Amino acid sequence: MKKIILKLHLWISLPFGLIIALICFTGSIMVFEKEINELVYKERYKAASVSGERITPAEAVAAAAALLPDTLRIASVQIPFDKEATYAVSTPGRRRITVYVDPYTAKVTAIQNPGDGKFFSTVRELHRWLSFRGENRTLGKRITGVTTFAMVVILITGLIAWIPKSRRGLKNRLRISLSHGPRRLLHDLHVAGGFYSMLLLLLMSLTGLTWSFDWYRDATYKLFGAEPPAAAAPVAAAPATATPAPAIAPAPEQKTSPAATSPEHQPAPRATDFTVWETALVEVLKVAPAWKTITITDGSIQVVPDKPFGNSRASDRYKFDKKSGHITDAELYQDQPKASKLRGWLYSLHTGSWGGAVVKGIYLLAALMGGVLPLTGYYMYAKRVFRKKF
């Protein structure tokens, strides 16, 4: 029986191994995407100094609007709890522009245009669609989905084949030797490394499949007693030739933006009274003392709680009167539909964002090992087939 399992493990791994390695390596890069961006673009995300009171949402909007064309509409302001972090003022739409404002001086630190952050967007396209674009993106999603299914089978068959017959065998299969040469190291990385990373790789695979197949996603939701979400209408991909704009804010008199003519950035039908946002913010802070970020839009406020562990997409939502700023309704996370909570949990479990930096670090190592396993497996197979050369 074990020989059949081993053959199944081998013959599924050979055609899918390289794609599995690509998916795992690109996934590992994205684990600390937020932290890497904050480190690389420190002037964008951090205030020059912390002194005095923070500015109001209306003042942040005014600072951002001074550097944007009059055709662009301000849709939201994100306020972090971290006193050193900048405000993020954004326009609406998928190709939104985000202006980062120093919360103490109201100085614009950077403008993030559509197309900025090309490195991580390229990595994400490789991870999810194998860089297929336009109408071919569906094909890329299907290939990654089938490959992920193959990975689930490979991991399960690998575990069955890994089970030792004796206690001594168990000791050998749990050890990664660093003192017996590269051949032994590659063997141990495949055998022991595969065992140590198997559970997390299975978790990432099983949750990741919900983005590849609608029937799998619906079955997952029903399994946890939640109503499956309605299928989203396909969205056309952004043109591959879009030219990214500089991330550094232009001079105040240079009111230019590559997305100025986008239909998503047309003038609002009415003017928004941003001073009302401050009234709404004050009222929300009275009932939400512990939070990570607060995002204000016209008529609503989203509060992300400050919790070290849990659903990273959990949030409380408040509605406020657009004229007075008084809170009119509240939808707390605990009262939200089960499907909404499950969607956030699937994302959190897939990415490792449900925990802190240590959890992300463990996910990073597991994803890296997921990329190493096919490569070491190819080496072991080649060594067996071409014994004299290896």
N, C-alpha and C positions, 0 to 999 in steps of 0.2 A: 504493500500500500504506500509506504513512504517513497519508494522509487517512482511511483506514478505521480505523487505530489511534487517530488523534485523535478521531474520532467515538465510538469505543468508550470511550475515556478520558472523554470529555465526558458521554455518556449514562449511564454507570455512576456518575459522580461526582455528577450532579445529584440523584438521589434519596437517595444515601447520605452526601452531604457533611456534613450537619449532625450525623448520628449519629457519623461519624468524628471530627469536631471535638470532640464531647462526650467520646468515649472517650479521645482523645489528651490533652485538657486535664485530665480527671480523673486519667489515668495520670501526668501530669507532677506533679500535686500530691502523689501518693503516693511519688514517688522519694525524697524526704527526710523521710518520715513519722517515722522514728525520731529523726532529728536535731531535727526541729521539736518533737516532744513533749518531748525532753530539754531544749530551750531554754525552752519555755513552762512546763513543770513542773519547773523546776530543783530545787526543794526535794524533789521526789519521788524523783528519780534520783541526787542528789548528797548525800554526807555533809556535815555542817556543818563538820567539820575532820578532818584525818588525823592521828591520834596514837595510839601504842601498838599493841597486837595486835588483830586483828579477832576478833570474837566467833565462837563455834562455831555450826554449824547448829542444834543443840538450843536454844541461847540465842535465836537468831532466831525459831525456832518458838514458844518460850515467850512472846516479846514480841508476836508476832502473835496467838497464841491468847488472850492476855489481853484483846484487843479484839473477839474474834469470839464468836458464840453457841456454846454447848457442842455444838450439833447439827452444827456444821461440822467437817469433817475436813481436816487439813493433808495435802496430797498431794505437795508438792515445795518445794524451796528452790533458788533460782538464785543462784550466787555469781559475780560478775564478777571478771576479773583486775585491772581498773582499781581501784586502791586507793581512789579517790574515789567510786566508785559504790556505791549501796545494794544490799542483799540484797532479793530478791523471793520472798516466801513465798506460795504459792498453794493454793487449794482445788481439788478435781477438777472435771471436767465442762466443757462448752462455755460455761456461764455462770459461770465461775470468778470468785472474788474474789482479788485480789492485794494483799498487804500489803507495803509497802516499809519496810525496817528499816535504820536507821543501823548500819553494821558496827562502829562503835567504841563507841557509847553504848547500843546496843540500843533506841533510841527509835524508835517508829513515825513515819515521816515522812508517810505518806499511805496511804489505802485506796482501791483502784480497784475499784469495783463493776461488775456487769454493766450496760451502758448508758452507762458513762462513755466519753469519746472519741467523742461523737456526730458530730463534724465528719468525722473520717476514715472512720467507719463509713458515713456517708451518701455520701461520695465513692466509697467502695469499692462500695457498692450501685449507684450510677450507672454506674461503670466496668464492672462485671461483669454486672449484670442490668437496667440502665436503671431502677433503683428498683422493678422489679416484685417483689412479695412473695408468700409463700405458694405456692399451686399455680401462680400465674402466673410465678414465678421461672424456670421452665423455658422459658417463652415468651421472657422477657427474654434468657436465655442464648442461645437460638437466634437472636434478632435480632442480638445483638452478634457471634455467630459468622458469620452471613451477611454482616454489614457488614464484618467483618475479612477475609473472603474477597474481598469487593469491593475492599477497600483493597489487597490483594495485586495484583489485576488492575490497579487504577488506578496503582499504583507502577510496575509493569512496563511498561504501555503509556505511562506518562509518561516513562519512561527512553528508550523507543524513539523517542518523538516529540521528545525533548530532543536527540538526537544531531545535531550541526551538520554542515553540508556543507563548511565551510572552517575554516581555522585562526582567521580573524578571527571567524567565528561562534562558535567555541569560547570565545574570549576574552570575548565579550559574554555568553555563557550561563553563565559562571563568576563574573561580577561582579555585586555588589549595589551599585547606585549610591545614594548618599545626597544627591546634589546636583542631581538633575534632577526634583524634585517628587514628590509622593505617588503619582501614577499610575505613574511609572517604578519607584518603590520597591516598590509592590505587585506589579508585573509581575516584577521581579527576585527578590522573595521567593518567588514561585511557581516561577519557572524555576530560578534558581540555588539557592535555599533547598531546593527539592524535591530537587535533585541531591545536595546535601551531606548531607541527612538520610535519603536513600533506603535505604541499606544497613541502618542501625539500625532504621528503621521497618519494613522487611521482616523483620528479625530478630524484632522485637517481635510482629509480626503472625503469623509462622509459628509461633513458640513459644506465643503466646496462643491459637491455635486448638486446642491440646491440651486446654484447659479447656472448649471449646465442643462438640466432637464426639468421641464415643467412638471412632468408626471412624478418625478422623484421628489421635487419640492412639495407638491400637493400631498403625496404620501407621507412625507415627513411631518407636515403640519397636522394631518389627520391623526398620525401616530401620537402626537402630543396634545390631541384634543383641541386644536385650533382650526379656524376657518381658513382654508387656503386663499392667498391673495389673488385678486384678479390679474390676469395676464396683462402686462404693460404693452402698449403699442410700440412697435419698433421705432427707434430714433435714428435719424440719419447721422452718420459719423461726421466729425469736423473735417474740413478739407485738409488733405495731407500737406498742401503747400502753404498753409497759414504761416505767416512770418511772426515769430514771437517778438513782443515789444520789450524794451529795457525795463528791468525791475526797479531801477532807481527813479525816484520821482522827478519829473521834469520841472523846469522853472515855472513859477506861477503864471507867467504870461503865455506859456506854451500849452494851450488847452487842446491837446491832441491825444488821440487814442486809436489804435487799429480797429477797435470794435465800435467806433462811433456811429457807423451806418447800419449796425445790426438791428433787425426788427425788435430784438429783445430789449434794446436800449432806447426806445422811443419815449418822448416826454409823457409824464403821467397825466391822466385826465384831470387831475386836480392837485393843488399844492398840499403837501403834508406839513402839518404843524409839528415840528420836531421837538419843540419845547414841552409838548404834552408827554413825550416819551420819558422825560425826567420824572414827572409826576407818577407815571405808571411804574417806573423803576423803583422809586422810593416805597411805594405800596407793596411791591413784590418782595423787596428786601426785608420787610417786616415779618413776612411769613416764610421766607427762605433764607435762614441765617447761614447755612452751610452749602456752598455751591462752588462749581469749578468755572463755568462760563455762563453768561447770560446774553442771549441774542434777542434784540428788539427789532420787530418789524412793525409795519403800520397796523396797529390793532391787536397785536399779540406779542407775548414774551415767552421764550423758551429758556428754561433753567435746567442746566446739567448739574446734578448733585455731585458733591465732592466725596466719592467713595473709592477706596483703594482697590476693592474687588467687586466684581459684578458686571452687569450689562453695560458696556461702554457707550451704548446709544440710548440709555435710559434718560428720560427728561420729564419735567413737569411743564405744562403749558398753561399760560394765563391769557385771557382776553381782556382788553381794556377799551373803554369808550374813547373814540378818536378825537373827541372834542374836549373832554374833561380829564382824561387819563386815569379815571377810576377803574379798578378791576371789576369786571362784570361776570366773569366765569373762570373756573379753574378745572383743569383736567390733570390730575396727579398720575404719576407713573403707575402707582399701585392699582388705580382704577381703569387703566387702559386695557383694550382688548388683548386677549391672550396671543393673537396672531402678531400684534405689534411688538409685544415683548419677545416672542419667539424669534422674530426677524432680527432683532438686536442681539439676542443671545447667539444665534447662528453665526453672525458676523464676528462677535467677540470671541467665540470659541475657535473660529477659523483663523483669526489673526493674532490671538494671544493678548488682545487688548482688555481682557476681563481682569487682568492683574496688573501689578506694577512692573518696574524695570526688571526684576528678577524673573518673573514669569515670561516676559518678552525675551529675555536672554535665553531661557530654556527653549522657547519656541524657535529662536534663531538657530541654536545648535541642532535641534531636531530637523529643521528645514535643510540646513547644510548637510546633515547626515543623509537626508533623503536624496540629495543630489549626488552624494558620494557613493551610495549603495549601488546604483546601476554601473558606475564606472569601475568600481572594484569587482562587481559581478562580471563585467566584460573581461576584465583582466584574468579572473579565475577561470573563465570559460576558455579564453585564448591559451592560457597556460596548460589546460588539459588537452586541448586540440593540437597545439604545437609545442609539445613537451620539450623538444630539443632547443627551441629558441627562447623559452621562458624558464 
